[in-house]
Structure formats: structure tokens, C-alpha cells
Amino acid sequence: MHSGAARVILKNNRNLLKSRRKEKFVHKSGKYPGNTKKDKYDHVILKPQVLKEIRERLNRERKELIKKRMIAFVITLVLLLGLLLL
């Protein structure tokens, strides 16, 4: 049958356990490969008025995008219904 495959799986699992015992974890206090200190960014502190303007602009842009999508959907729907009814 397929008993050879089972033996291979068990052998591979044993080898994984052995290799894991050999490589013990050593805490290196954050000195891992590729670990670099991230630069701290100075965040700009904005006035409430500027934040309000940004919020209003984003809301206006979002509403315009919704209108454009609705118009495109309606036009597509009308065209599809027109083709189906012909």
C-alpha cells in the first residue's frame, strides 16, 4: 500500500525534532538580522481649524465620488435595460 509514505513522514518529523533541539533560542536583546532602529517622526500638530478644513474637504471629495459612481451605475443600468428590451 502506501506505508512507505507514512515512514518518510515520520522520519522527517523525527529529523525536525532533532534539529530543533540543536538550535536553542538565545535572547539577543533586539539584535536580530534586519532589525534596525526606526526613526522617530515629529508629527505636525495642526490647529483645530486646519483639521476641520481637511475633514470638510475629504467629506466633499467622498460625496463627489459617490455621485460619480451613482451616475455611472444608472447609465450602465439604463444601457443594459435598453439592450435587453430591444
Buried (B, 14 or more C-beta within 10 A) or exposed (E): EEEEEEEEEEEEEEEEEEEEEEEEEEEEEEEEEEEEEEEEEEEEEEEEEEEEEEEEEEEEEEEEEEEEEEEEEEEEEEEEEEEEEE
